[in-house]
Amino acid sequence: MLRSGSLKKLLLPVAVGLAGLYISWVFLGNWAYPYDFFLGFVIAVWIAVVSGAGRIRDGATAVASVLLFLAAIETYAFAKQGPALDRHSAGFTRLDLALGWGPRPGIGHQTKYDLKTGKIVADADYTIEPRGIRKVASAQDGPTVAFFGDSMTFGEGLPDSETLPQSFSDLTDRRLHVVNLAFSAYGPQQFLRALETDRFTDILTKPRLFVYMTAQWHVERTACMHGFVFLAPRYELVDGRPQFQGSCRGLLYGLLARSAIYKAFIEPALVRVGASDIDLYVAILIRAGQLARQKYGVPTVILYLPDPAYARKSGWSDDQIMERLREGGLQVIDVGLDQRDFPGEPLEIPSDGHPTGVANLARAKLLYSALGDIAAPSALMSSVSPGAPASPCMATPKRVATLAAGASNRAVVGCW
């Protein structure tokens, strides 16, 4: 039996263990689970030592063995899963009842290391304004251009000055009110849910344009296939229209799916994209564009990132997806870039995959070119009203490629 003297001996390691779990959760990022398992192993060994002979010692020894095994497998799975170690500042992410999660106001910091070399590949501060959106230097009282999206649009791994929304604002000489409503791990369902719930009505004043950057692999998020989207809004097609059904998954599933063991060995077997998943993905984006017209009187531009390798896996070409989006009333721009057009300037953060500032600027130029001089008082977009027909094209692929300063001449610009 565990006597009072032994119980007192446990108070310190238990307190240290709880503190360690908190530190691992908020500071160690994707390294948290190996740390947690090893910390649990140390505590179990301590309990076995101080408890003396008996069932408690035997039980603690068994638990210690299991935790040590899990720590080793989790470490292996983590290394197998990817080369980057991610650490972020405490409490950077907060729960959001409408969207699932979002950034906490203040200055957040994120550092990413290459596990193979130990070098820092990304080290950036994120300025989150009181309203819970990333800072963009722009005109506070100008017409609003709102960027929705995930970590690519948010600018993960980059300073505030190199995000896609900021690059676009700079191209307009900051004459527009440009807002960054994107955040890490978001999918098209957050875009739609934000419009359905009027989540950012107070920010979207004098609306002129909504922008959403996406790739075909976002279909896995709208279909709730990944553990990291367990709190995201879930939709199902009802009579051809996406209907909100609550959250993707429960909390217990989210905790399980956060582990590298799940991501490396279980999740790959579960991720299978079918025609119905593609239909849902496309329908969510189209419905968001419809609400943008109905509620805010603005068109929606889709910045589409082609991914031929993923398209071969899914069986749906990027051209097919883009055509379906256009048929649904969305304006689509192919913003695929060719690294050969940017010698010596990486388009992706090494060992990470997120766009660099160079890529963001090139894509901002593609968007700006397609829109024309949107910042001018007589800009085309200012005449757009709810339900208004699309306006004539203002850009050609040649002009887009020229302004992109070397971007591949593959832009597909829809008529406005």
matplotlib code that plots the C-alpha trace (Angstrom):
import matplotlib.pyplot as plt

x = [0.0, 1.0, 1.6, 1.3, 5.1, 5.3, 2.4, 4.3, 7.2, 5.0, 3.8, 6.9, 7.2, 3.5, 3.7, 6.7, 5.0, 1.9, 4.0, 6.0, 2.8, 1.7, 5.1, 5.1, 1.6, 2.1, 5.8, 7.1, 4.6, 4.8, 7.4, 5.0, 3.9, 7.4, 8.2, 4.9, 5.4, 9.0, 7.9, 5.2, 7.8, 10.0, 7.1, 6.0, 9.6, 9.6, 6.3, 7.6, 10.7, 9.1, 6.1, 8.1, 6.9, 3.3, 0.7, 1.4, 5.1, 4.2, 1.5, 3.9, 6.6, 4.2, 3.0, 6.6, 7.5, 4.5, 5.3, 9.0, 7.9, 5.4, 8.1, 10.5, 7.8, 6.5, 10.0, 10.6, 7.2, 7.8, 11.2, 9.6, 6.7, 8.8, 12.1, 10.8, 10.6, 8.0, 8.0, 5.5, 4.9, 2.6, -1.1, -0.9, -4.0, -7.4, -10.7, -13.2, -16.9, -17.6, -14.4, -12.9, -9.7, -8.0, -5.0, -4.8, -4.3, -0.7, 2.7, 3.1, 6.4, 7.2, 10.5, 11.1, 14.2, 15.4, 15.8, 18.5, 20.8, 19.5, 19.4, 16.6, 14.5, 11.9, 11.8, 9.1, 6.9, 3.2, 1.4, -2.2, -4.5, -7.1, -9.8, -7.9, -6.5, -3.0, -1.7, -1.6, -0.4, -3.0, -5.5, -7.9, -10.7, -10.3, -12.4, -11.8, -10.1, -10.3, -8.0, -9.3, -7.3, -4.9, -1.3, -0.1, -2.2, -1.7, 2.1, 3.4, 7.1, 7.3, 7.3, 4.2, 5.9, 6.1, 2.6, 0.5, -2.1, 0.7, 2.4, -0.9, -1.4, 2.0, 1.3, -1.7, 0.5, -1.7, -4.7, -7.0, -8.1, -6.5, -7.3, -5.8, -8.5, -6.5, -5.0, -3.0, -4.9, -8.0, -9.9, -12.6, -15.1, -13.9, -14.3, -17.9, -18.7, -17.3, -19.7, -22.7, -22.2, -21.2, -18.0, -16.2, -19.0, -17.4, -14.1, -15.6, -16.6, -16.7, -16.2, -14.7, -13.3, -12.8, -9.7, -9.2, -6.1, -6.6, -5.2, -6.9, -5.5, -7.9, -10.5, -9.0, -9.9, -13.4, -13.9, -12.6, -9.9, -7.2, -7.0, -5.8, -9.2, -11.2, -12.7, -13.4, -16.9, -18.2, -20.5, -22.5, -24.2, -27.9, -29.7, -26.5, -25.8, -23.4, -25.2, -23.5, -23.4, -21.3, -17.6, -15.5, -14.7, -14.7, -12.0, -10.7, -10.2, -8.4, -6.0, -5.3, -4.8, -2.3, 0.3, 2.9, 2.1, -1.4, -0.3, 2.5, 0.9, -2.9, -4.0, -2.4, -4.6, -7.7, -7.1, -8.9, -10.3, -13.5, -15.8, -18.1, -15.3, -14.4, -18.0, -18.2, -15.0, -16.1, -19.6, -18.3, -16.2, -19.0, -21.5, -19.0, -18.8, -22.6, -22.8, -20.1, -22.3, -25.6, -24.3, -21.5, -22.0, -18.5, -17.0, -14.7, -11.3, -9.8, -6.0, -5.6, -2.3, -1.9, -0.5, -0.1, 1.2, -1.9, -4.1, -2.7, -3.5, -7.1, -7.9, -9.1, -7.0, -6.5, -8.1, -11.2, -11.4, -10.8, -13.4, -16.0, -15.2, -15.7, -19.0, -20.1, -19.5, -16.0, -13.1, -10.1, -6.5, -3.8, -1.0, 1.3, 5.0, 8.0, 11.1, 13.2, 11.8, 13.2, 16.9, 18.5, 15.2, 13.4, 9.6, 9.2, 10.7, 13.3, 12.3, 8.9, 7.0, 5.2, 5.6, 8.5, 8.1, 9.3, 6.4, 3.9, 5.0, 4.8, 1.3, 0.2, 1.4, -0.6, -3.7, -3.1, -2.5, -5.8, -7.7, -6.2, -5.6, -8.1, -6.9, -8.0, -11.3, -12.6, -11.5, -13.6, -14.4, -16.0, -19.0, -19.7, -23.1, -25.0, -26.0, -24.2, -22.9, -19.2, -17.3, -15.0, -11.5, -8.9, -5.7, -4.1, -1.9, 1.0, 0.5, 0.1, 3.4, 5.2, 4.0, 4.8, 8.5, 9.4, 6.4, 5.5, 3.1, 0.4, -2.1, -5.7, -7.6, -11.4, -13.5, -14.8]
y = [0.0, 3.6, 5.2, 8.9, 9.3, 7.8, 10.0, 13.1, 11.9, 11.8, 15.4, 16.9, 14.6, 14.9, 18.7, 18.7, 16.3, 18.5, 21.6, 19.6, 18.6, 22.2, 23.3, 20.5, 21.5, 25.2, 25.4, 22.3, 22.3, 19.1, 17.7, 17.6, 13.9, 12.3, 14.7, 13.8, 10.0, 10.3, 12.5, 10.0, 7.2, 9.1, 9.7, 6.1, 4.9, 7.3, 5.9, 2.3, 3.2, 5.1, 2.8, -0.3, -3.8, -4.6, -4.0, -0.3, -0.9, -3.7, -1.5, 1.5, -0.7, -1.9, 1.6, 2.8, 0.1, 1.0, 4.8, 4.2, 2.1, 4.8, 7.5, 5.6, 4.9, 8.4, 9.8, 7.5, 8.4, 12.1, 11.8, 9.8, 12.2, 15.3, 17.1, 20.2, 20.7, 23.3, 25.4, 28.2, 30.7, 29.9, 30.2, 31.5, 29.6, 30.0, 28.3, 29.9, 28.8, 29.5, 28.4, 26.0, 27.9, 31.1, 33.3, 35.0, 38.8, 39.8, 38.9, 35.2, 33.7, 30.5, 28.8, 25.8, 23.7, 21.2, 17.9, 16.7, 19.8, 21.4, 24.8, 27.3, 27.3, 29.8, 32.2, 34.9, 37.0, 37.2, 40.4, 39.6, 42.6, 42.8, 41.6, 38.3, 38.8, 39.2, 42.7, 44.1, 47.7, 49.3, 52.1, 51.8, 53.7, 52.4, 49.8, 46.4, 43.5, 40.4, 37.4, 34.1, 30.9, 28.7, 29.0, 29.8, 33.0, 33.7, 33.7, 30.9, 31.1, 34.7, 38.2, 40.4, 42.3, 39.2, 37.7, 37.5, 40.1, 42.5, 42.1, 42.9, 45.9, 47.2, 46.8, 49.1, 51.7, 50.8, 52.7, 49.8, 48.3, 44.9, 42.3, 38.9, 36.5, 33.4, 31.1, 27.9, 24.6, 26.4, 24.9, 26.2, 25.3, 28.1, 30.5, 29.4, 29.3, 32.8, 34.2, 32.2, 33.4, 37.0, 36.3, 39.3, 41.7, 44.5, 44.1, 43.8, 47.4, 49.0, 45.5, 45.3, 41.8, 38.5, 36.4, 32.7, 30.7, 27.0, 23.7, 20.4, 18.8, 21.1, 18.5, 16.4, 19.2, 19.8, 16.0, 16.1, 13.4, 14.9, 14.9, 18.5, 19.7, 17.9, 21.2, 22.6, 23.1, 20.0, 20.1, 17.6, 17.9, 18.1, 18.5, 19.6, 22.4, 22.2, 22.1, 22.7, 19.6, 20.7, 19.9, 17.4, 15.2, 14.9, 16.0, 12.5, 11.9, 15.2, 14.2, 10.9, 12.3, 14.8, 12.1, 11.3, 7.6, 8.3, 10.7, 8.3, 4.9, 5.2, 8.4, 7.6, 4.4, 6.5, 9.3, 8.3, 11.0, 10.1, 11.9, 12.9, 14.5, 16.6, 17.5, 18.8, 20.8, 22.5, 23.1, 24.7, 27.2, 28.0, 28.5, 30.9, 32.9, 33.1, 34.4, 36.9, 38.3, 38.1, 39.5, 41.8, 42.5, 41.4, 38.8, 36.1, 35.4, 31.9, 31.8, 28.2, 26.3, 23.4, 20.2, 17.6, 14.9, 15.2, 15.3, 12.0, 10.5, 11.9, 11.2, 14.8, 17.2, 20.8, 22.1, 20.1, 21.6, 25.2, 24.8, 23.6, 26.6, 29.0, 27.4, 28.1, 31.8, 32.1, 34.0, 31.7, 32.5, 29.8, 31.0, 28.1, 29.2, 27.6, 27.6, 27.9, 31.4, 32.5, 31.4, 31.6, 32.7, 29.7, 29.7, 27.4, 27.7, 24.8, 21.7, 23.3, 23.8, 27.1, 29.9, 32.4, 36.1, 35.8, 33.5, 35.7, 38.8, 36.9, 35.7, 39.1, 40.6, 38.0, 39.0, 42.7, 42.3, 40.4, 43.0, 46.1, 49.2, 48.3, 51.1, 53.8, 55.6, 54.6, 51.0, 48.3, 46.6, 49.6, 49.2, 45.7, 45.3, 42.3, 40.0, 42.1, 40.3, 39.7, 42.6, 42.2, 40.8, 43.4, 41.3, 38.9, 36.0, 37.9, 41.0, 38.8, 37.0, 40.3, 41.8, 38.6, 39.4, 36.1, 34.0, 31.2, 32.3, 29.9, 32.3, 31.5, 34.7, 34.7, 37.5, 39.9]
z = [0.0, -0.6, 2.8, 3.7, 3.7, 0.2, -0.9, 0.1, -1.9, -4.9, -4.7, -6.1, -9.2, -9.9, -9.7, -12.0, -14.3, -14.6, -15.2, -17.8, -19.6, -19.8, -21.1, -23.7, -24.9, -25.4, -26.1, -27.9, -30.8, -32.8, -30.5, -27.6, -27.6, -27.5, -24.6, -22.9, -23.2, -21.9, -19.0, -18.1, -18.2, -15.7, -13.4, -13.6, -12.7, -9.7, -8.5, -8.8, -6.8, -3.9, -3.6, -2.5, -3.3, -4.3, -6.9, -7.3, -8.0, -10.5, -12.2, -12.4, -13.9, -16.6, -17.3, -17.5, -20.0, -22.2, -22.1, -22.9, -25.9, -27.0, -26.6, -28.9, -31.5, -31.4, -31.9, -34.8, -36.4, -35.9, -37.7, -40.4, -40.8, -41.8, -41.3, -39.5, -35.7, -34.9, -31.7, -31.1, -28.3, -25.4, -26.0, -29.6, -30.7, -29.0, -29.5, -31.8, -31.6, -35.2, -36.9, -34.5, -33.6, -34.4, -33.4, -30.0, -30.1, -29.3, -30.7, -31.5, -32.3, -34.2, -34.9, -37.2, -37.2, -39.8, -37.9, -40.2, -39.9, -36.7, -38.6, -38.2, -41.4, -40.2, -37.3, -37.3, -35.2, -35.9, -35.0, -34.2, -33.8, -31.0, -33.4, -33.8, -37.3, -38.6, -39.1, -42.6, -43.2, -45.3, -45.5, -42.6, -44.3, -47.9, -49.8, -48.2, -49.9, -47.6, -47.9, -46.5, -46.4, -44.5, -43.4, -46.9, -46.9, -43.2, -43.9, -41.6, -41.2, -42.5, -40.9, -41.2, -44.1, -46.4, -46.3, -49.4, -48.2, -47.2, -50.6, -52.3, -50.1, -51.0, -54.7, -54.3, -52.4, -49.4, -50.7, -49.9, -46.6, -46.9, -44.2, -43.5, -42.2, -42.8, -40.2, -40.0, -40.8, -42.0, -45.0, -47.3, -44.7, -42.4, -45.4, -45.8, -42.1, -41.5, -44.1, -42.9, -39.3, -40.2, -38.2, -39.6, -40.5, -38.4, -40.3, -43.8, -44.2, -47.7, -49.2, -52.7, -53.1, -51.4, -52.2, -51.3, -52.2, -52.4, -53.8, -54.6, -51.4, -49.5, -50.3, -47.4, -45.0, -46.2, -45.9, -42.3, -43.1, -40.9, -37.2, -37.0, -38.4, -35.7, -34.5, -38.0, -39.3, -41.0, -44.0, -46.0, -49.4, -49.1, -52.4, -53.9, -51.4, -48.4, -45.1, -41.7, -39.5, -36.5, -35.9, -37.8, -34.8, -31.0, -28.6, -27.8, -31.5, -31.8, -29.0, -30.6, -34.1, -32.8, -32.3, -34.9, -34.6, -35.8, -38.6, -39.8, -39.6, -39.3, -41.1, -44.5, -44.7, -44.0, -46.5, -49.7, -52.0, -53.9, -56.3, -53.5, -51.6, -54.7, -55.1, -51.5, -51.8, -54.9, -53.6, -50.4, -52.4, -54.8, -51.9, -50.2, -53.4, -53.6, -50.0, -50.8, -53.6, -51.6, -48.3, -49.3, -53.0, -54.0, -56.3, -55.0, -56.6, -56.3, -56.4, -57.5, -56.8, -59.3, -57.9, -60.7, -58.3, -56.2, -59.2, -60.4, -57.1, -56.9, -60.5, -61.0, -63.0, -61.8, -65.1, -64.2, -60.8, -62.0, -64.7, -62.2, -59.9, -62.9, -63.8, -60.2, -60.7, -59.2, -60.8, -60.9, -61.4, -61.8, -59.5, -60.1, -60.2, -61.8, -59.7, -62.9, -63.4, -60.0, -60.0, -56.6, -55.0, -53.3, -53.6, -50.6, -47.1, -47.0, -45.0, -44.5, -47.8, -47.0, -49.6, -49.2, -49.5, -53.1, -53.9, -52.1, -54.0, -57.4, -56.6, -55.4, -58.7, -60.6, -58.6, -59.0, -62.8, -63.2, -61.3, -63.0, -61.0, -58.3, -56.0, -58.4, -57.6, -60.9, -60.5, -62.1, -58.9, -57.3, -59.7, -58.7, -56.9, -55.5, -58.3, -60.9, -64.0, -64.4, -66.0, -69.0, -68.7, -67.7, -68.0, -70.4, -69.5, -71.1, -68.9, -65.8, -66.5, -67.1, -63.8, -62.0, -62.6, -64.0, -63.0, -65.3, -68.1, -66.9, -65.3, -66.1, -65.7, -65.7, -67.0, -64.5]

ax = plt.figure().add_subplot(projection="3d")
ax.plot(x, y, z, "-o")
ax.set_aspect("equal")
plt.show()
